[in-house]
Amino acid sequence: MARTAELRARNVAFWDQAAPGWIRHAERQDELGRPLGAAAMAALRAAPGERVLDVGCGCGGTTAEIAAAVGPAGAAVGVDVSEAMVAAARHRFPAPGGTAPVFLAGDIETMGEVPGAPFDAAHSRMTLMLLADPVAGLTTIARSLRPGGRLAATTFRDAAAVPWLMAVVLGAAPHLGDLPPLPLGDEPGPFSFGEPARIERLLTAAGFGAVAVEPRDVALVAPDDPDLLTAWLIEVGPAGAAYRRAEPPARAAARSGAARLLASLRTPGAGYRLPTGIWLITATTG
Ligand SMILES: C[S@@+](CC[C@H](N)C(=O)[O-])C[C@H]1O[C@@H](n2cnc3c(N)ncnc32)[C@H](O)[C@@H]1O
């Protein structure tokens, strides 16, 4: 219990330090980050009139997309633990397509049931692996769905399937100050959902059935602008706060350090293609 509380506090602190980077690069995240969630968005099949929950909605891009799909007769509710990102989401998406998404600040692990429940479906892009107590968070999601409600989510697979992520941290870190602790083993972090059997166990323990975990290989495609790409990827990751605190020469060195380690993923004149192994996770409530 004390360990869970410590991991939860670490998660909140992580997203506090990363939030300014996510807010600054929100448009880029929506555009270049789309392949990270396209499979879940397709599997979700949000239909007009449905009520849909978006867990870990960040700056709101996916919630707005869902709001447009469900239309004025439906509802799209985004939840995120970062109050700053929720404020940014509200500012960015007052009423896309005539249907206003609702954004709520809160920790999905401790909400009990998400206001607006019951939902027909839940969506989550790149968040479930970050939960300090995944069964607690998934239980909130399951409890907030109607019987027969659907979950469609994506997470990263393992570090080897996402080579650019650690390359950015390793390239930037020597030029910046202290970084947050790196997660070990099953601790919450980008790769804690590496093992599909564990994902199935966690979802089943939370009350989901018909669990399916399928690999998808996608790529982040970015313009040939090393400075822009590395600023984005550094700022949304564990080095984000240290990068913002650093002096301009150290920031430039951090971007160059990251760009050097990403060189094999660049075709000069054409751009970057960052291979990314994800899981598409689908399940239903009983
Ligand atoms: C990797 S970001 C993904 C954001 C967004 N889904 C996207 O793909 O652009 C993970 C998001 O999950 C949120 N998050 C992490 N733990 C959470 C929790 N326990 N409850 C709610 N949100 C959480 C973070 O604040 C962050 O916005």
The ligand as an SDF file (V2000), in Angstrom:
LIG
                    3D

 27 29  0  0  0  0  0  0  0  0999 V2000
    1.7570    9.3020  -22.5680 C   0  0  0  0  0  0  0  0  0  0  0  0
    0.5710   10.4890  -22.1280 S   0  0  0  0  0  0  0  0  0  0  0  0
   -0.6700   10.2290  -23.3920 C   0  0  0  0  0  0  0  0  0  0  0  0
   -1.6270   11.3740  -23.5210 C   0  0  0  0  0  0  0  0  0  0  0  0
   -2.6730   11.2070  -24.6430 C   0  0  0  0  0  0  0  0  0  0  0  0
   -3.4920   10.0300  -24.4130 N   0  0  0  0  0  0  0  0  0  0  0  0
   -2.0000   11.1370  -25.9870 C   0  0  0  0  0  0  0  0  0  0  0  0
   -1.8050   10.0230  -26.4880 O   0  0  0  0  0  0  0  0  0  0  0  0
   -1.6590   12.2040  -26.5390 O   0  0  0  0  0  0  0  0  0  0  0  0
   -0.2120    9.7480  -20.7230 C   0  0  0  0  0  0  0  0  0  0  0  0
   -1.2780   10.6150  -20.0950 C   0  0  0  0  0  0  0  0  0  0  0  0
   -1.8610    9.8590  -19.0240 O   0  0  0  0  0  0  0  0  0  0  0  0
   -2.0900   10.7150  -17.9230 C   0  0  0  0  0  0  0  0  0  0  0  0
   -2.1160    9.8730  -16.7100 N   0  0  0  0  0  0  0  0  0  0  0  0
   -1.0900    9.1910  -16.1520 C   0  0  0  0  0  0  0  0  0  0  0  0
   -1.5090    8.5270  -15.0570 N   0  0  0  0  0  0  0  0  0  0  0  0
   -2.8300    8.7930  -14.9200 C   0  0  0  0  0  0  0  0  0  0  0  0
   -3.8170    8.4230  -13.9680 C   0  0  0  0  0  0  0  0  0  0  0  0
   -3.5000    7.6400  -12.9380 N   0  0  0  0  0  0  0  0  0  0  0  0
   -5.0810    8.8830  -14.1160 N   0  0  0  0  0  0  0  0  0  0  0  0
   -5.4020    9.6980  -15.1680 C   0  0  0  0  0  0  0  0  0  0  0  0
   -4.4890   10.0880  -16.0960 N   0  0  0  0  0  0  0  0  0  0  0  0
   -3.2330    9.6470  -15.9780 C   0  0  0  0  0  0  0  0  0  0  0  0
   -0.9160   11.6960  -17.9810 C   0  0  0  0  0  0  0  0  0  0  0  0
   -1.1610   12.8890  -17.2930 O   0  0  0  0  0  0  0  0  0  0  0  0
   -0.7620   11.8940  -19.4930 C   0  0  0  0  0  0  0  0  0  0  0  0
   -1.5440   12.9650  -19.9670 O   0  0  0  0  0  0  0  0  0  0  0  0
  1  2  1  0
  2  3  1  0
  2 10  1  0
  3  4  1  0
  4  5  1  0
  5  6  1  0
  5  7  1  0
  7  8  2  0
  7  9  1  0
 10 11  1  0
 11 12  1  0
 11 26  1  0
 12 13  1  0
 13 14  1  0
 13 24  1  0
 14 15  1  0
 14 23  1  0
 15 16  2  0
 16 17  1  0
 17 18  1  0
 17 23  2  0
 18 19  1  0
 18 20  2  0
 20 21  1  0
 21 22  2  0
 22 23  1  0
 24 25  1  0
 24 26  1  0
 26 27  1  0
M  CHG  2   2   1   9  -1
M  END
$$$$
